[in-house]
Each structure stands twice: as structure tokens, then as C-alpha cells.
Amino acid sequence: MGNRYQRIVFGDAARARQRSAGSVGAYGGDMSGDEAPVDEGRQELGSRELSMLTSAFQFHLATVTESGWPYVQYRSGPAGFVHHLGDNRIAFADFRGNRQFVSTGNIDANGRVAIFVADYPLRSRLKVFGRAHVSDDPELLRRLRRVDDGEISATCERSVVVDVEAFDWNCSRSLVPQYTADQVRERVQPYIDRITELQSEVAALRAAAEEKP
């Protein structure tokens, strides 16, 4: 997988706590000193990561304000609104919002971003770090508006392109399963169909019984 994720998120203070707790070995060992492993560069997205990202209908996007504070925004769209543009690059259409332009402004000033995406029914979650830029290319925006079910109906003003540097899969512990209305419907529909079938059979049996002399 590489060690870029550890190099991005584990600072001296985090490593000190890991050493104190005895968990530093579980997270790639110490990254400081003469025996620190060589930086292996960016982590390459695999089929599992790409499947998670390109099938998502929601995620949280973190950017960095010019005053140094983290800023988190929720992003959603039709399943498949996150596109793989090849290599380690993903992108999505930016919908019209409240016109504050905080996320896009942050990206213009400092392209570092983090993306948190979760599949709640399967209790899996993925953290992604990358460098983003905002694109006004109309052809790219037209491409990103296309999804499996047709085209995004919301007003899309620009594109956000992310070159992924690192990622990490979280464990499923403490992630509470949640289901959309469509997911619930999909799971209960076989039971509804069976109930409807049984109701028809009962009605037919009652009608037959009433016809008997």
C-alpha cells in the first residue's frame, strides 16, 4: 500500500502517543530517525478504492481555510457522480450552493483536501487525501454530469478535480448501519411481493369456498 498515508497524518505528537500506547508498530513503525523507511510516494488507487468512490452518492470533503482551520462540507449526488478520470485522478461536478464559495476558495488557495466516504449498509469507510483544483472546462463538466441513470439535473457550475496522494480504509467498528429509502425498499420488496401473492391466494380460496353449495 505504501507509507504516504502515514507520512501525511502521523505527526510527532501522534507518534509520541503511539509510542506511549505501544501501538506505533501497528502503524508502520517510527517515521523519524535514521531508520525511518523511505517515502514510497503516492498510493495507487486500486479497484476496491475506485469502486467505493465511483459508486458513492455522498461523501464529506475537507479543505483548509486561509486562516489554517479545517472546513468540512457534505457533497452528494446520484450514485456515480464521482468519476475516475484515469490514473490517480477523480473528479465531480460542483453543484450550485449558497454562493459562499468556501470550499472552492480554499482549494484555490491551498489544494490539499481530504475525502471521507462511507458505505453505511456494509459498514465500510475510506479516507482519501489529495491535491485538488477547480476546473471551468465546459467539456469536462459535461462529462461529469453524466451518470448511469442519465444526467445530473441539478445546476452544476464547475468541476473539482482531485489527484489522490494517499488513502486508508477504516475498520467497521462504531459505524452504525444506515439505509436510504431505496435501499430499504430493495430489501423489503421480496417480502411485500410474497405477502401480495399470499393475499391473492387467500382471496381465491375464499371465493372458491363461497361458490360451494
C-alpha positions, 0 to 999 in steps of 0.5 A: 500500500505504501507509507504516504498515508502515514507520512501525511497524518502521523505527526510527532505528537501522534507518534509520541502517543503511539509510542506511549500506547505501544501501538506505533508498530501497528502503524508502520513503525517510527517515521523519524530517525535514521531508520525511518523507511523511505517515502514510497510516494503516492498510493495507487488507487486500486479497484476496491478504492475506485469502486467505493468512490465511483459508486458513492452518492455522498461523501464529506470533503475537507479543505483548509481555510486561509486562516489554517482551520479545517472546513468540512462540507457534505457533497452528494449526488446520484450514485456515480457522480464521482468519476475516475478520470484515469490514473490517480485522478477523480473528479465531480461536478460542483453543484450550485450552493449558497454562493459562499464559495468556501470550499472552492476558495480554499482549494484555490488557495491551498489544494490539499483536501481530504475525502471521507466516504462511507458505505453505511449498509456494509459498514465500510469507510475510506479516507482519501487525501489529495491535491485538488483544483477547480476546473471551468472546462465546459467539456469536462463538466459535461462529462461529469454530469453524466451518470448511469441513470442519465444526467445530473439535473441539478445546476452544476457550475464547475468541476473539482478535480482531485489527484489522490496522494494517499488513502486508508480504509477504516475498520467497521467498528462504531459505524452504525448501519444506515439505509436510504429509502431505496435501499430499504425498499430493495430489501423489503420488496421480496417480502411485500411481493410474497405477502401480495401473492399470499393475499391473492391466494387467500382471496381465491380460496375464499371465493372458491369456498363461497361458490360451494353449495 
